Amino acid sequence: MLAGPVACRKQDAGAPGGEGIKAGKFTILGTRTDNADFTVAKQNAENTLQLHPDLAGMIGIYAYNGPKSVEALREAQKNGREVLGKVKVFGFDGLEESLEAIEAGHLEGTVVQQPFEFGYQSMKVLKSLSEGGAVPGKDGLIDIPVEVVTRENVAAYRTGVNARLSAAKTAAPAAPATLKFAFVSNNQGSFWEEARAGCLKAEAELGIGVDFQMPSLQEAAEQNRLIESLLQKGEVQGMAISVISPDSQGELLARVAAKMPLVTHDSDAPASARKVYLGTNNYAAGRALGKLVKAKLPEGGKLMIFVGSVDARNAADRQRGLVDELGAP
């Protein structure tokens, strides 16, 4: 049997009394958060399996949530509970663990972003802005589309990603850089290694330098520490940041934008003075995930959502799109 319920960080989406939110044929029991702590992410999934034996699906909003939910299901299966295949798991992003779980039939599918393009395109935009170029995109927004990966197309998706990574890592270096920019992620997940490869491509093709930074925890204070350090060193001429908490980080983002071009990626801070948001339309991505859930669970059922943080704009938008799509005819 599984161990007893553990304390888990959570932001309840359910109504008083634990009845949950109704969305079409589905009941969303709640949202469990983990602050990008993988141990907590797995514990949240284990707890959910224990507390809700009639659970129909587990939905991961961040890259690691799907794989950690699958780990919990596999361990429960080993301990005699028939949950693999019965409780369907849906993910976000294209971690290798997710792709392997899709191939094994343990993950129904995942909505993948293009972090490689986050890295490459954000550096390209910062170079142009630093040289006096116009703000690109429509209203400062550059949409990087998503793709839904299932068992039918997972092999082709993996081949394409590996080809891009290999090409970037072997690209010939350009002449010594005269411009240097910072790329700041929101955690240390392997999702960001694709973005790093995109930055490597930009270095080789654009003749720039990139200071690639990942906070050890998905917490605004830790990300702020990295940003403050970059400002103090004074070595970069622009920053691309996946903002963890737009509201609490407003003052620091304003200081960055006063000194250099600021681009947000992956998670926006629309009230800031950023020049461009480059990344996924997270609301549309949430709706794509909702369509996948409805296709795989046509009769509906009880769902639990898992995410690193409910404060980040990307997480909020994805969940809003997901709920809207689940409730749509």
C-alpha positions in Angstrom: 0.0 0.0 0.0 1.0 3.6 -0.4 2.2 5.5 2.6 -0.2 7.7 4.5 -1.2 11.1 3.1 1.6 13.7 3.2 1.3 17.4 3.6 1.2 19.1 0.2 1.2 22.6 -1.0 -2.0 23.4 -2.7 -4.3 26.1 -4.0 -7.8 24.7 -4.0 -9.8 25.2 -7.1 -12.8 23.4 -5.6 -15.8 24.8 -4.0 -16.4 24.6 -0.2 -17.2 21.1 0.9 -14.7 19.6 -1.6 -17.3 19.3 -4.4 -15.0 20.9 -6.9 -15.6 23.0 -10.0 -18.0 21.7 -12.6 -16.7 22.1 -16.2 -19.0 20.3 -18.7 -18.8 16.6 -18.0 -15.9 17.1 -15.6 -15.4 17.9 -12.0 -12.1 19.7 -11.2 -11.3 18.6 -7.6 -8.6 21.2 -7.1 -5.1 22.4 -8.0 -2.0 21.1 -6.2 1.2 23.2 -6.3 4.8 22.2 -5.6 7.1 25.3 -6.3 9.1 23.1 -8.7 10.0 20.7 -5.9 9.9 17.3 -7.7 9.5 15.4 -4.5 6.5 17.4 -3.5 5.1 17.0 -7.1 5.2 13.2 -6.8 3.8 13.3 -3.2 0.9 15.5 -4.4 0.0 12.8 -7.0 0.3 10.0 -4.5 -1.9 11.9 -2.1 -4.5 12.4 -4.8 -4.6 8.7 -5.7 -5.3 7.9 -2.0 -7.9 10.5 -1.4 -9.8 10.1 -4.7 -10.2 6.4 -5.7 -12.7 7.4 -8.3 -10.3 9.8 -10.0 -10.5 9.8 -13.8 -7.5 12.0 -14.8 -4.4 13.8 -13.6 -3.4 17.0 -15.5 0.1 18.4 -15.3 0.4 22.1 -16.2 4.2 22.2 -15.9 6.7 19.9 -17.7 7.6 17.7 -14.8 4.0 17.2 -13.4 3.0 14.6 -16.0 6.1 12.4 -15.4 5.8 12.7 -11.6 2.1 11.7 -11.8 3.1 8.7 -13.9 5.7 7.7 -11.3 3.1 7.8 -8.6 0.7 5.6 -10.8 3.5 3.1 -11.5 4.3 2.7 -7.8 0.7 2.3 -6.9 0.4 -0.4 -9.6 3.3 -2.3 -8.2 1.6 -2.2 -4.8 -1.5 -3.9 -6.2 -3.7 -1.0 -7.2 -5.1 -1.1 -10.8 -4.5 2.5 -11.7 -2.3 2.5 -14.8 -4.6 3.1 -17.8 -7.6 3.6 -15.5 -6.4 7.0 -14.3 -5.4 8.9 -17.4 -2.5 11.4 -17.2 -2.1 14.5 -19.4 1.0 16.6 -19.6 2.6 19.7 -20.8 5.9 20.1 -22.7 8.2 17.5 -24.2 10.5 16.1 -21.5 12.1 12.8 -22.5 10.3 11.2 -19.5 7.0 12.4 -20.9 7.8 11.0 -24.4 8.8 7.6 -22.9 5.6 7.5 -20.9 3.5 8.3 -24.0 5.3 5.4 -25.9 4.5 3.1 -22.9 0.9 4.1 -22.9 1.1 5.7 -19.5 0.7 9.3 -20.6 -2.2 10.1 -23.0 -0.4 13.0 -24.6 1.3 16.3 -24.0 1.0 19.9 -25.3 4.5 20.9 -26.2 6.0 24.4 -26.5 9.1 25.3 -28.4 11.7 26.3 -25.8 14.4 26.2 -28.4 12.7 29.1 -30.1 12.3 30.9 -26.8 16.1 31.0 -26.5 16.9 31.7 -30.2 14.1 34.3 -30.9 14.5 36.2 -27.6 18.2 36.7 -28.3 17.5 37.8 -31.9 14.9 40.3 -30.6 17.2 41.7 -27.9 20.0 42.2 -30.5 17.7 44.1 -32.8 16.3 46.3 -30.0 19.8 47.1 -28.6 20.7 48.2 -32.1 17.7 50.6 -32.4 15.4 48.2 -34.2 11.6 48.6 -34.0 9.6 46.5 -31.6 8.6 43.3 -33.5 5.4 41.4 -33.4 1.8 42.5 -33.1 1.5 44.8 -30.0 4.8 43.5 -28.8 3.6 39.8 -28.8 5.3 37.1 -30.7 3.4 33.8 -30.6 5.3 30.6 -30.7 2.8 27.9 -31.5 2.3 24.6 -29.6 1.9 21.0 -30.8 0.0 18.1 -29.3 2.1 15.0 -29.1 0.5 11.6 -28.7 1.5 8.0 -29.4 0.8 8.6 -33.1 3.4 11.3 -33.6 5.8 11.0 -30.7 8.7 9.4 -32.7 8.6 12.2 -35.3 8.6 14.8 -32.6 11.6 13.4 -30.8 13.6 13.2 -34.1 13.0 16.9 -34.8 14.0 18.0 -31.3 17.2 16.0 -31.3 18.2 17.3 -34.7 17.8 20.9 -33.5 19.7 20.3 -30.3 22.6 18.6 -32.2 22.8 21.3 -34.8 23.0 24.1 -32.1 25.6 22.4 -30.0 27.9 21.8 -32.9 27.5 25.2 -34.5 30.7 27.0 -35.3 31.4 30.0 -32.9 31.1 33.5 -34.3 33.7 36.2 -33.9 34.2 37.6 -30.3 30.9 39.1 -29.1 30.4 42.8 -28.8 26.9 42.4 -27.3 25.9 40.2 -24.4 22.4 39.4 -23.2 21.0 37.4 -20.3 18.4 34.6 -20.5 16.7 33.8 -17.2 14.4 30.8 -16.8 11.9 30.2 -14.0 13.4 27.0 -12.7 16.0 24.3 -13.4 13.8 21.8 -15.3 15.3 20.0 -18.3 12.7 21.9 -20.4 15.1 24.8 -20.4 18.0 22.8 -21.9 16.2 23.2 -25.3 16.2 27.0 -24.7 19.9 26.9 -23.9 20.5 25.2 -27.3 18.5 28.0 -28.9 20.8 30.5 -27.2 23.8 28.6 -28.4 22.5 28.9 -32.0 22.0 32.6 -31.5 25.5 33.0 -30.2 26.9 31.3 -33.3 24.7 33.0 -35.9 24.3 36.5 -34.4 27.8 37.1 -32.9 26.5 37.7 -29.4 27.2 36.4 -26.0 24.5 34.8 -23.7 24.6 34.6 -19.9 22.2 31.7 -19.3 20.7 31.7 -15.8 18.4 29.2 -14.0 17.1 29.8 -10.4 17.6 26.8 -8.1 13.9 27.1 -7.0 10.8 28.4 -8.7 10.5 31.3 -6.3 10.4 35.0 -7.1 13.1 35.8 -4.4 15.6 33.4 -6.0 14.9 34.7 -9.5 15.3 38.2 -8.1 18.7 37.4 -6.7 19.9 36.3 -10.2 18.5 39.4 -11.8 20.0 41.7 -9.2 23.4 40.0 -9.7 23.2 40.6 -13.5 22.3 44.3 -12.9 25.2 44.7 -10.5 27.7 43.1 -12.8 26.7 45.4 -15.6 27.9 43.0 -18.3 24.7 42.5 -20.3 22.8 44.9 -22.6 19.4 43.2 -22.4 17.5 40.5 -20.5 15.0 37.8 -21.5 13.1 36.6 -18.4 10.4 34.0 -17.7 8.7 36.0 -14.9 7.7 34.0 -11.9 5.4 36.5 -10.1 4.5 39.6 -12.2 2.9 41.4 -9.3 5.6 41.1 -6.7 8.4 41.6 -9.2 7.1 44.7 -10.8 9.6 47.1 -9.2 12.6 45.0 -10.2 11.4 44.6 -13.7 11.0 48.3 -14.0 14.6 48.8 -12.9 15.7 46.3 -15.6 13.6 48.0 -18.3 15.0 51.4 -17.3 18.6 50.2 -18.0 18.2 48.0 -21.0 15.7 46.2 -23.4 13.5 43.8 -21.4 11.9 40.8 -23.1 9.6 38.3 -21.3 9.3 34.7 -22.5 7.3 31.7 -21.4 5.5 33.7 -18.7 4.6 37.3 -19.3 4.4 40.4 -17.2 2.1 42.6 -19.3 2.0 45.4 -16.8 5.8 45.8 -16.9 7.8 48.0 -19.3 8.9 44.9 -21.3 9.3 45.5 -25.0 8.1 42.1 -26.2 6.5 38.9 -24.8 7.8 36.0 -26.8 6.4 32.5 -26.3 3.3 30.4 -26.1 -0.3 31.8 -26.1 -0.8 30.0 -22.8 -4.6 30.4 -22.9 -4.7 28.7 -26.3 -2.4 26.0 -25.1 -4.7 25.3 -22.2 -7.6 24.9 -24.6 -5.5 22.5 -26.7 -4.9 20.5 -23.5 -8.6 20.6 -22.8 -9.4 19.2 -26.2 -7.0 16.3 -25.6 -8.6 15.5 -22.2 -12.1 15.5 -23.8 -11.0 13.2 -26.6 -9.5 10.7 -24.2 -12.2 11.0 -21.5 -15.4 11.4 -23.5 -17.6 10.4 -20.5 -16.0 13.0 -18.3 -15.1 12.4 -14.7 -13.1 13.8 -11.7 -9.8 15.6 -12.5 -6.9 16.9 -10.4 -4.6 19.6 -11.7 -0.9 19.8 -10.8 1.4 22.8 -11.3 4.5 24.5 -9.9 2.9 27.8 -9.0 -0.4 29.4 -9.4 1.2 32.9 -9.3 2.9 32.7 -12.7 1.0 34.2 -15.6 1.6 31.1 -17.8 0.1 28.7 -15.2 -2.9 30.9 -14.7 -3.6 31.3 -18.4 -3.1 27.6 -19.1 -5.5 26.6 -16.4 -8.1 29.2 -17.5 -7.9 27.9 -21.1 -8.2 24.3 -19.9 -11.3 24.9 -17.7 -13.0 26.9 -20.5 -12.4 24.2 -23.0 -13.6 21.4 -20.7 -16.8 23.4 -20.1 -17.3 24.1 -23.8 -19.9 22.1 -25.8 
